[in-house]
Amino acid sequence: MRRWMRPAALALALLAGAGTTGFTATPEHPAGSAPAPAATLDPDLAARIDELARAALTDGVTGAVVGISDPARGSYLQAYGTADTTGTPMTTDVHYRIASVTKTLTAQAVLRLVDQGRLSLDDRLDEYVPDIPHGDEITIRDLLGMRAGVYDFVADEDFLARYAADPLLPGWSPYDALEIIRAHAGEATPPGEATVYSNSEYVLLGLVLERVTGRSAQQVTTSVIEELGLPETSYPTTAALPEPFAHGYVNTDSELAPPDPGAEEPRDVTYSNPEVPFTAGAVVSTVPDMLRYAEQLATGAGLTPETARLRQEWTPLTSSGIRVQYGLGVLRLGDWVGHNGSVFGYSDVVSHLPEQGASVVVMVNAADGEAVPATDLWGGIVRLLYPDSLPTW
């Protein structure tokens, strides 16, 4: 069953190594991102990261951006390749769709309402959104933790065909996702039985936000972004991205949306309707902003200590291989806390290693919403710098 945005492809891609090309780039300092360490990254390590990043420019990926902040090793911010197929150089300040990393901001908005006493983690879904299978049993906590058993609307074959044909999907609204959820009532499961990744649960949380606040989910998320001080992060209301931006392409090895036969370039899917991913994946940002946010997310910035603690009560997403767990809108991949994402055109990983106080953020400009190409590059960097940080079950 296909997944439009899913965490780390269940970490399987991390088990594969990345190639090398011998390319060496000049490091840049992150501007306005996480607090700058005292020194830049060791040149030899930087050169090896450059090799990994250049090797990632394949299967439709024309460019990548890597950001690292480590109080001991130093900082590194570098762009690779091009921002489009016409040869425009990739830069470190490009905007891109952060895909499922959006879920962390949606969860932040929900948990802020919990801290304010306007919402309870034990509230039932049907108090806010009616006629969802098991809605009288599903709690807000279940939705945040991917334990509600709600059918993932992006697995619907008719939806997938429509979205693959036209990512703009004119006229789409989150209520169309509800109709798909209801139509697949027989595929829902009771809440609390397992942790299963579902985009539907974060679309539902967006509607809960709107019901509780009387504001649009876009407005509520924007308020959270402003509270966190992320100036280049936004929730778009149109298909456009802020300048400068990287074009996004479908990876050429995609089975979900294969390129046209005989096409000389990967399919450009830069422009897509933000109402489709909604609060499960609509937000746009930059690597410097996400480098700052990685530490905020992992340390519970903006939340009370008790809520921050509850957010990181983990349940397993996998049972073998790299240890992957989910909290309340936050992913733990090995020892790394953060999230990743894949949406048409863009793939990224935003992560923080609490024990080292280090953050690593990676984006690449090709994805099909199922594969997470950024995971290979992220995994190569992490294995190089922090080889013991990806324990297995």
KAWOJO-V267032 format. One record per residue. N is the residue number from 1. SS is DSSP state (A for helix, B for strand, O for the rest). PHI is phi in radians with two decimals (* if undefined). NEAR is the number of other C-alpha atoms within 8 Angstrom. Layout:
BEGIN
[[N;SS;PHI;NEAR] [N;SS;PHI;NEAR]]
END
This chain:
BEGIN
[[1;O;*;3] [2;O;-1.38;6] [3;O;-2.28;9] [4;O;-1.24;12] [5;O;-2.44;13] [6;O;-2.47;15] [7;O;-1.43;12] [8;A;0.99;11] [9;A;0.81;11] [10;A;0.97;10] [11;A;1.21;14] [12;A;-1.15;10] [13;A;-1.14;11] [14;A;-1.19;11] [15;A;-1.40;6] [16;O;-1.69;7] [17;O;-1.49;7] [18;O;-1.84;10] [19;O;-1.41;7] [20;O;-2.32;9] [21;O;-2.23;8] [22;O;1.44;8] [23;O;-1.31;8] [24;O;-2.16;9] [25;O;-2.01;8] [26;O;-1.59;5] [27;O;-1.22;9] [28;B;-2.11;7] [29;O;-1.54;9] [30;O;-1.12;12] [31;O;-1.74;5] [32;O;1.22;7] [33;O;-1.82;11] [34;O;-1.09;12] [35;O;-0.92;6] [36;O;-1.26;11] [37;O;-1.11;12] [38;O;-1.25;7] [39;O;-2.37;7] [40;B;-1.42;11] [41;O;-1.08;10] [42;O;-0.91;8] [43;A;-0.99;6] [44;A;-1.17;6] [45;A;-1.15;8] [46;A;-1.05;13] [47;A;-1.10;12] [48;A;-1.21;11] [49;A;-1.14;9] [50;A;-1.02;12] [51;A;-1.07;14] [52;A;-1.08;15] [53;A;-1.18;12] [54;A;-1.12;12] [55;A;-1.19;11] [56;O;-1.37;11] [57;O;-1.46;12] [58;O;-2.65;7] [59;O;0.97;7] [60;O;1.70;12] [61;O;-1.32;13] [62;O;-1.70;14] [63;B;-2.71;14] [64;B;-2.60;17] [65;B;-2.32;15] [66;B;-2.15;14] [67;B;-2.23;16] [68;B;-2.33;13] [69;B;-2.35;15] [70;B;-2.45;12] [71;O;-1.10;12] [72;O;-1.73;6] [73;O;-1.42;10] [74;B;2.09;15] [75;B;-2.04;16] [76;B;-2.74;15] [77;B;-2.46;13] [78;B;-2.57;13] [79;B;-1.86;11] [80;B;-2.35;12] [81;B;1.23;11] [82;B;-2.19;12] [83;O;-1.49;15] [84;O;-2.81;13] [85;O;-1.44;8] [86;O;-1.56;4] [87;O;1.76;7] [88;O;-1.09;8] [89;B;-1.04;9] [90;O;-1.21;15] [91;O;-2.18;10] [92;O;-1.30;11] [93;O;-1.78;8] [94;O;-1.21;12] [95;B;-1.52;14] [96;B;-2.69;14] [97;B;-1.40;12] [98;O;-1.45;17] [99;A;0.97;19] [100;A;-1.22;16] [101;A;-1.07;13] [102;A;-0.91;13] [103;A;-1.01;13] [104;A;-1.15;12] [105;A;-1.29;11] [106;A;-1.07;15] [107;A;-1.10;11] [108;A;-1.03;11] [109;A;-1.11;12] [110;A;-1.13;11] [111;A;-1.19;10] [112;A;-1.10;10] [113;A;-1.16;10] [114;A;-1.11;11] [115;A;-1.08;10] [116;O;-1.47;7] [117;O;1.34;7] [118;O;-1.63;8] [119;O;-2.69;10] [120;O;-2.08;8] [121;O;-1.09;8] [122;O;-1.65;7] [123;O;-1.05;9] [124;B;-1.55;12] [125;A;-1.01;14] [126;A;-1.20;10] [127;A;-1.23;7] [128;O;-2.13;10] [129;O;-2.29;11] [130;O;-1.45;8] [131;O;1.11;7] [132;O;-1.76;11] [133;O;-0.88;8] [134;O;1.16;10] [135;O;-1.07;12] [136;O;-1.40;7] [137;O;-1.89;9] [138;O;-1.19;13] [139;B;-1.79;12] [140;A;-1.05;13] [141;A;-1.06;9] [142;A;-1.03;12] [143;A;-1.09;14] [144;A;-1.06;14] [145;O;-1.63;12] [146;O;1.03;14] [147;O;-2.19;13] [148;O;-1.62;14] [149;O;1.28;13] [150;O;-1.40;11] [151;O;-1.01;11] [152;O;-1.41;11] [153;A;-1.06;12] [154;A;-1.30;12] [155;A;-1.46;11] [156;O;-1.18;9] [157;A;-1.13;7] [158;A;-1.13;6] [159;A;-1.05;10] [160;A;-1.01;10] [161;A;-1.14;8] [162;A;-1.15;10] [163;A;-1.20;10] [164;A;-1.14;9] [165;A;-1.26;6] [166;O;-2.67;7] [167;O;-1.10;12] [168;O;-1.34;9] [169;O;0.58;11] [170;O;-0.97;5] [171;O;1.48;4] [172;O;-1.20;8] [173;O;-2.43;8] [174;A;-1.00;10] [175;A;-1.24;6] [176;A;-1.17;8] [177;A;-1.12;11] [178;A;-1.08;10] [179;A;-1.11;8] [180;A;-1.17;10] [181;A;-1.02;14] [182;A;-1.18;10] [183;A;-1.20;6] [184;O;-1.88;9] [185;A;-0.96;10] [186;A;-1.20;4] [187;A;-1.72;6] [188;O;-1.34;11] [189;O;-2.18;9] [190;O;-1.06;10] [191;O;-1.20;12] [192;O;1.50;9] [193;O;-1.43;8] [194;O;-2.80;7] [195;O;-1.71;12] [196;O;-2.32;8] [197;O;-1.14;8] [198;O;-2.54;10] [199;A;-1.12;12] [200;A;-1.00;14] [201;A;-1.16;13] [202;A;-1.54;14] [203;A;-1.16;14] [204;A;-1.07;10] [205;A;-1.12;14] [206;A;-1.07;12] [207;A;-1.21;11] [208;A;-1.10;11] [209;A;-0.99;15] [210;A;-1.15;12] [211;A;-1.16;9] [212;A;-1.28;9] [213;A;-1.64;7] [214;O;1.29;7] [215;O;-2.08;9] [216;O;-1.24;8] [217;A;-1.05;11] [218;A;-1.08;9] [219;A;-1.18;8] [220;A;-1.14;13] [221;A;-1.11;12] [222;A;-1.06;10] [223;A;-1.08;8] [224;A;-1.13;11] [225;A;-1.03;13] [226;A;-1.17;9] [227;A;-1.04;8] [228;A;-1.40;10] [229;O;1.24;6] [230;O;-2.00;11] [231;O;-1.18;8] [232;O;-1.78;8] [233;O;-1.84;11] [234;B;-2.67;10] [235;B;-1.91;10] [236;O;-1.24;12] [237;O;-1.86;7] [238;O;-2.29;6] [239;O;-1.33;10] [240;O;-1.38;7] [241;O;-2.00;10] [242;O;-1.12;6] [243;O;-1.37;6] [244;O;-1.34;7] [245;B;-2.45;10] [246;O;-1.55;11] [247;O;-1.19;12] [248;O;-1.99;15] [249;B;-2.25;17] [250;O;-1.36;18] [251;O;-1.04;13] [252;O;-1.23;9] [253;O;-1.67;6] [254;O;-1.20;11] [255;O;-1.62;5] [256;O;-1.27;7] [257;O;-2.44;8] [258;O;-1.11;9] [259;O;-1.17;10] [260;O;-1.09;5] [261;O;-0.99;4] [262;O;1.46;4] [263;O;-1.15;7] [264;O;-1.52;4] [265;O;-2.25;6] [266;O;-1.12;11] [267;O;-1.23;7] [268;B;-1.47;9] [269;O;-2.21;12] [270;O;-0.98;9] [271;O;-1.69;9] [272;O;-2.52;11] [273;O;-1.37;12] [274;A;-1.18;12] [275;A;-1.24;10] [276;A;-1.28;10] [277;A;-1.25;11] [278;A;0.93;11] [279;A;-1.37;14] [280;A;-1.66;14] [281;O;-3.11;17] [282;O;-1.56;16] [283;B;-1.28;13] [284;B;-2.05;14] [285;B;-2.72;13] [286;O;-2.30;13] [287;A;-1.11;15] [288;A;-1.02;14] [289;A;-1.11;15] [290;A;-1.23;12] [291;A;-1.16;17] [292;A;-1.17;13] [293;A;-1.17;11] [294;A;-0.93;15] [295;A;-1.22;14] [296;A;-1.04;10] [297;A;-1.10;12] [298;A;-1.26;11] [299;A;-1.78;8] [300;O;1.34;11] [301;O;-0.99;9] [302;O;1.49;7] [303;O;-2.08;11] [304;O;-1.17;8] [305;A;-0.96;7] [306;A;-1.18;6] [307;A;-1.16;10] [308;A;-1.06;12] [309;A;-1.17;9] [310;A;-1.06;8] [311;A;-1.07;10] [312;O;-1.89;10] [313;O;-1.55;8] [314;O;-1.54;8] [315;B;-2.23;8] [316;B;-1.33;10] [317;O;-1.66;11] [318;O;-2.28;9] [319;O;-2.19;7] [320;O;-2.63;7] [321;O;1.29;9] [322;B;-0.99;13] [323;O;-1.26;16] [324;B;-2.13;13] [325;B;-2.35;12] [326;B;-2.18;16] [327;O;-1.86;14] [328;O;-1.82;13] [329;O;1.28;13] [330;O;-2.67;14] [331;B;-1.89;12] [332;B;-2.03;15] [333;B;-1.98;13] [334;O;1.12;11] [335;O;-1.71;9] [336;B;-1.56;12] [337;B;-1.93;14] [338;B;2.90;15] [339;B;-2.97;14] [340;B;-2.40;15] [341;B;-2.84;17] [342;B;-2.58;20] [343;B;-2.43;16] [344;B;-0.85;15] [345;O;1.73;18] [346;B;-2.56;18] [347;B;-2.46;19] [348;B;-2.70;17] [349;B;-2.34;16] [350;B;-2.12;15] [351;B;-2.58;13] [352;B;-2.42;14] [353;B;-1.88;11] [354;O;-0.97;10] [355;O;-1.10;5] [356;O;-1.81;7] [357;O;1.15;10] [358;B;-1.84;13] [359;B;-2.23;15] [360;B;-2.33;16] [361;B;-2.22;16] [362;B;-2.36;15] [363;B;-2.34;13] [364;B;-2.31;14] [365;O;-1.80;17] [366;B;-2.65;16] [367;O;-3.03;18] [368;B;-2.10;16] [369;O;1.54;13] [370;O;-1.97;14] [371;O;-1.22;9] [372;O;-2.13;14] [373;O;-0.99;11] [374;A;-1.12;12] [375;A;-1.10;14] [376;A;-1.07;13] [377;A;-1.15;13] [378;A;-1.00;12] [379;A;-1.10;10] [380;A;-1.11;12] [381;A;-1.14;10] [382;A;-1.16;11] [383;A;-1.15;11] [384;A;-1.23;7] [385;A;-1.54;6] [386;O;-2.39;7] [387;O;-1.11;8] [388;O;-1.71;6] [389;O;-1.64;10] [390;O;-2.15;12] [391;O;-1.13;9] [392;B;-1.83;8] [393;O;-1.23;7]]
END
